[in-house]
Amino acid sequence: MRGNIFDIKRYAIHDGPGIRTTVFLKGCRLHCRWCHNPESQAVGTVSMKQVRKLGDREFEEIRKVGYGISVDELVEEIAKDAVFFEESGGGVTFSGGEPLLQPVFLLECLKACKARRIHTCIDTAGVASGAYLEEICRYTDLFLYDVKTADPQKFEAYIGKGFREACEHLRKIAGQGAGVIVRIPVIPGFNDDKKSVQETIRFLQTMPVLKEVNLLPFHRTGADKYKRLGMDWEMGDLPGLKEEDLKDIREMFREQGFRI
């Protein structure tokens, strides 16, 4: 069994509890305008320009992004960090792209990790077929679920198709008893106004088990990648947000009983 990935990040501290190894799977049906991993969207390998400097000289080269790997090979790489997982309460996080787009590969990786008693986490937006989702839940300790908006029209205009799937799969995961932390990318002009925040809160309140929310401020980290991939960056000169910019939104969630 083989899958397609494009990176393995070690010593990650923002992708779930403790020190983690994050595996980035290729492929995503969404095209969020602010995506900071645009190289992840295509399932196959893509070419990205890379500029290297030597003194005052610059050299441009083409880097291939994405490669195939077997379940055994990947789990062996993950297990190299087991000592850090044990000491910090960490584990492995499968991110992307959209990891649920490779459900059989993902499921086999999860099973192999659980057999080694490695804490498992999936970072997902839920826009996939839902195949094997119930079984995937059985081998997943925590989901980081990306909720972008509760407005289906905005979702389609800024992100793409899949709003119904995203909502249905969140309800299904929440109903399976798996741990879920909702992650909301806060994007100026998209979902940071009072009405949008209230709509998102009302949507989450329909699933009482969802109590914890992470607010992720918009940043421009991936902007340069678009040029290097020959893609358009649609966020223009919009500046990144700082933690203090989220103060009012944090309070709105806290007033409704959410942990932020």
C-alpha positions in Angstrom: 0.0 0.0 0.0 1.5 3.3 -1.1 0.3 6.9 -0.8 1.5 10.4 -2.0 2.9 12.9 0.4 5.0 16.0 0.0 6.6 16.6 3.4 7.3 15.3 6.8 7.7 17.9 9.5 9.4 16.8 12.8 9.1 18.5 16.2 5.8 20.2 15.3 4.1 21.9 18.3 1.0 23.5 16.7 -0.6 20.4 15.1 -2.0 18.8 18.2 -0.8 18.0 21.8 2.9 17.6 22.6 5.7 17.3 20.2 4.5 15.8 16.9 5.6 14.5 13.5 3.3 16.0 10.9 2.9 14.1 7.6 1.5 16.2 4.7 -0.5 14.2 2.2 -1.0 15.4 -1.4 -4.3 16.3 -2.9 -7.2 18.7 -2.0 -10.5 19.4 -3.7 -10.7 22.9 -2.2 -8.9 26.0 -3.4 -8.9 28.4 -0.5 -7.7 31.8 -1.6 -5.5 32.0 1.4 -4.1 28.4 1.3 -0.5 28.4 2.6 0.3 25.0 1.0 -0.8 25.4 -2.6 1.7 22.8 -3.7 -0.5 20.3 -1.8 -3.6 20.8 -4.0 -2.7 18.5 -6.9 -2.6 14.8 -6.1 0.4 14.2 -8.2 3.9 15.7 -8.3 4.2 19.4 -9.2 7.1 21.6 -10.1 8.1 24.6 -8.0 10.8 27.1 -8.7 13.5 27.5 -6.0 16.0 30.3 -5.8 19.2 29.6 -4.1 21.9 32.2 -3.2 25.6 31.9 -3.3 27.2 35.1 -2.2 25.7 37.8 -4.5 24.6 35.3 -7.1 21.2 33.7 -7.4 20.5 30.3 -9.0 17.1 29.2 -10.0 16.2 25.5 -10.0 13.1 23.5 -10.3 12.1 21.3 -7.4 9.7 18.4 -7.6 7.0 18.4 -4.8 5.4 15.1 -3.9 6.5 11.5 -3.8 5.1 8.1 -3.2 5.8 6.2 0.0 4.6 2.9 1.5 2.8 2.5 4.8 5.7 0.6 6.3 8.3 3.2 5.1 6.2 6.1 6.5 5.5 4.5 9.8 9.2 3.7 10.3 9.9 7.4 9.7 7.3 8.4 12.2 8.5 5.9 14.8 11.9 7.5 14.8 10.4 10.2 17.0 8.7 7.9 19.5 10.9 9.1 22.4 9.7 12.7 21.9 6.1 11.5 21.7 6.4 9.6 25.0 8.1 12.5 26.9 5.7 15.2 25.6 2.4 13.4 25.1 2.7 13.9 21.4 2.3 11.7 18.3 1.7 11.9 14.6 -0.6 14.3 12.8 -1.8 13.6 9.2 -2.3 16.8 7.4 -2.3 18.0 3.8 -3.8 18.8 1.4 -6.7 16.8 2.6 -5.7 13.4 4.1 -9.2 12.0 3.7 -8.7 12.0 0.0 -6.4 9.0 0.4 -8.6 7.0 2.9 -7.2 3.5 2.5 -3.6 4.6 2.8 -4.5 6.9 5.7 -6.4 4.1 7.5 -3.5 1.6 7.1 -1.1 4.2 8.5 -3.4 4.9 11.4 -3.7 1.2 12.2 0.1 0.7 12.1 0.7 3.8 14.4 -1.9 2.6 16.9 -0.2 -0.8 16.9 2.9 1.0 18.1 0.8 3.0 20.7 1.4 6.3 18.9 -1.2 9.0 19.5 -2.9 9.8 16.1 -4.4 13.1 14.9 -5.9 14.1 11.6 -6.0 17.7 10.3 -9.0 17.9 7.9 -11.5 20.1 6.3 -13.8 17.1 5.7 -14.3 17.6 1.9 -13.8 14.1 0.7 -16.0 11.1 -0.1 -16.4 9.9 3.5 -15.3 6.4 2.5 -13.9 4.5 5.5 -14.7 7.4 7.7 -16.2 5.4 10.5 -13.2 3.0 10.6 -10.8 5.9 10.4 -12.5 7.4 13.5 -11.8 4.2 15.4 -8.0 4.6 14.9 -7.9 8.4 15.4 -7.4 10.0 18.9 -8.0 13.6 17.8 -9.4 15.5 14.8 -8.4 19.1 14.0 -11.4 20.1 12.0 -11.2 23.1 9.8 -14.4 25.1 9.8 -14.1 28.1 7.5 -17.7 29.5 7.4 -21.3 28.6 8.1 -22.4 30.4 4.9 -22.6 28.0 1.9 -22.6 30.8 -0.7 -19.4 32.3 0.8 -17.9 28.8 1.0 -18.4 28.2 -2.7 -17.3 31.7 -3.8 -14.0 31.7 -1.8 -13.2 28.0 -1.4 -15.0 25.8 -3.8 -17.7 23.1 -3.7 -18.1 20.7 -0.7 -19.9 22.7 2.0 -22.5 20.0 2.5 -19.8 17.3 2.8 -17.8 19.4 5.3 -20.8 19.8 7.5 -22.0 16.2 7.3 -18.6 14.7 8.0 -18.1 17.0 11.0 -21.4 15.8 12.4 -20.4 12.2 11.8 -17.0 12.5 13.4 -18.5 14.3 16.4 -21.1 11.6 16.8 -18.4 8.8 16.8 -17.0 10.1 20.1 -13.6 11.0 18.7 -11.9 14.1 20.1 -12.4 17.2 18.0 -10.9 20.6 18.1 -12.5 23.0 15.7 -10.0 25.3 13.8 -11.2 28.5 12.2 -8.9 30.4 9.9 -9.8 34.1 10.5 -9.7 35.8 7.2 -10.4 39.6 6.9 -13.4 40.4 4.8 -14.5 36.8 4.7 -15.4 35.5 8.2 -14.2 38.1 10.7 -17.3 40.3 10.9 -19.8 39.9 13.8 -22.5 38.3 11.6 -20.2 35.7 10.3 -18.9 34.8 13.7 -22.4 34.5 15.1 -23.4 32.2 12.3 -20.4 30.0 12.9 -21.1 29.9 16.7 -24.8 28.9 16.0 -23.6 26.1 13.7 -21.2 24.7 16.2 -23.8 24.9 18.9 -25.9 22.3 17.0 -23.1 19.8 18.0 -22.8 20.1 21.8 -19.7 17.9 22.0 -17.7 20.6 20.2 -16.3 22.7 23.0 -12.8 23.7 21.9 -12.0 26.2 19.1 -8.6 27.4 17.8 -8.6 30.7 16.0 -5.9 30.9 13.3 -5.1 34.4 12.2 -4.6 35.0 8.5 -1.0 35.1 7.4 0.9 35.6 4.2 3.4 32.7 4.7 2.5 30.9 1.5 2.2 34.0 -0.8 5.6 33.5 -2.5 4.8 29.9 -3.3 2.1 30.9 -5.7 4.5 32.8 -7.9 7.0 29.9 -7.8 4.2 27.5 -8.8 2.9 29.8 -11.6 -0.4 30.3 -9.7 -2.2 33.6 -8.8 -2.2 34.8 -5.2 -5.7 36.2 -4.8 -5.3 37.9 -1.4 -3.4 40.9 -2.8 -1.6 43.1 -0.3 -3.9 42.1 2.6 -1.7 42.2 5.7 -1.6 39.3 8.1 -3.4 39.4 11.4 -1.9 39.5 14.9 -3.2 37.8 18.0 -4.6 41.0 19.4 -6.7 41.4 16.2 -8.8 38.4 17.3 -9.7 39.8 20.8 -13.4 40.5 20.0 -13.9 37.2 18.2 -12.3 35.3 21.1 -14.7 37.0 23.5 -17.7 36.1 21.4 -16.8 32.4 21.5 -16.0 32.5 25.2 -19.3 34.2 26.0 -21.0 31.1 24.4 -19.0 28.7 26.5 -16.3 27.6 24.1 -12.7 27.1 25.1 -10.4 29.1 23.0 
